[in-house]
Structure formats: C-alpha cells, structure tokens
Amino acid sequence: PKTPIAEAPPASRPHVTRNAMPWERCVAGVQLALKDPKVVFLREQIEKAGCTVWPTFFRAAICTSSGNYASGVGVQVCCNHMRRQDEITQVIIHELVHVYDDCVVKNIDWKNCAHQACSEV
C-alpha cells in the first residue's frame, strides 16, 4: 500500500515558484522518491540507529522553502517549489540527513545556529 503523504491539494498556492509542478505530480513524485536507492539506504540507517520513520513521516506541503524537517513531525516537501523529480528526491535526501543527525546526535538543539550548521555540512 502507498504511504499517505497528503490529504488533498491546497486551496491556495502562496509562494509558488515559477514553473512549479502540479500538486498531484508532486505527491506522486514524493512516492517515487521514497524508492530511490539513496533514500532507501538513509531510511534503513535511521531505523538501524533506533529511530522510526512512520507511514506519514513524509508530507507534501505548500511552504516557503524547498523542504524541511521537524523532530517528531517529519519531513515536508514543499510542492510549490518543485519543478522536477530530481528536486523532490534531493530534498528528501537532504532532510533525511537531518533526521539521521536528530536520531544519533544526543542533545542536538535545532535552535542553536552552530548545531544547525553542523547538520547542514
């Protein structure tokens, strides 16, 4: 069965990037990205480290950046900024690095700029 990643297309599309892909294509693109070997590998490593990636962990959303991760909430792919499948996959890979850091680095403080910068590197 498919992982639920979005309830319905948003009514409005603020912050839409020029040539952003249609909502339905983005939602399908998130599903496709979850099969990418790098994404599968990162998810496996996160699970091996003792953290759970639950069925609704990945969400299609409308937001102001290309994507984001929040501890206890999951990963959002901002469809209003996605133009190609590769962008969706790269956003998920990038955010999964933060998920891994959140899982294995004890006492990480996401409000601390130095901690955030280390995860970005």
N, C-alpha and C positions, 0 to 999 in steps of 0.2 A: 504494500500500500504506500501511496505517496505521503510524504511528511507535510502536514498542513503548515503553510507558510504565510498565508494571507487570508483574511476573511472576505474582503470584497475590494474592488477598486475604489480609491479615494474619490470623494465628490469633487474636491478641488485639487489643483496641482500647483501649489506655490513653489517657487524656486526651481522651476523646470529648466533644465539645461537644454540649450538648443539641440535639436535632433534627438532628444531622449526617446528611447524605445517605448512602444506602447506597454501599458501596465501588464496585460496578460502575457506578453512576450517576456517581460522581466521576471514575472512569477515563474514561468516555465524555465527561464534561464537560471534562476536560483536552484531549482530542482536539478537541472543538468549539471551545474557547478558542483553539487554535492557528490557527483560520481567521478569528478576529476581525481586522478591518482594522488596529486599533492594534497588535495582536501581530504581524501580518504586517509592518507598517511597521518596528517595532522590530527584528525579526529581520533584515530587509533592511539596515537601517542598521548593525547589528552585523557582518554579512557584508561590507558595503562598507568597514567600518573594518579589515577583515583578520582577523576572528576567526570561528571556525567554530562553528556550532550543529549538533552531530552528532545522529544519529537518536534516541539515548537521552538527550538533554540534559534533557528534561522527564520527571519521575518523579512518580507518585502515591505517597504515603507516609503513614505514621502517625507523627506527631511532635508536639512540644509547642507549636509556633507555628502560624500560618496558612500559612506557606511560608518558604522560604529559598533562598539561592544560595551555592554554594561554588565558588571558582575551580578549574577543572579537573574538577569533579564535575558541575555543572549546577544545575538548578532543581528543587526539590521542592515539590509542592503537598500540604499536609497535609490529607488527606481527612477525618480525624476532626474537623476544624474547619469544613468546608464545608457550608453549608446550601442555597445557591442557585448557579446557574450564574454569575451576575454576580460572586460572590465568587471563584470559580475564575479567571475572566478577569482580575479586578482584581489578584489575587495574581501571576499570570503577568506582567502589565504592570509591576507594581511591581518584581518580581525582575529583569525584563529591563532596567530602568534600571540596576540594579547590574551586570548583565552588560556593558552598554554602558560604564559607568564603568570597570569592570575592563579592558575592551578598550582604551579610548582614553587613560585617565589612567595615565601612566607612574609607577611606583614607589608605587602605592596600597598602603597597609598596612591590611588589613581588621581587624587587631588594635588599630589606633590609633583611639581614640574620635572624634577630630576628623575623620579620613578617613571613618569610617563615617557620622558626622553629615552631612558634605557630600553623600554619596551619598543619604542619606535625604531631603535637601531637594531 
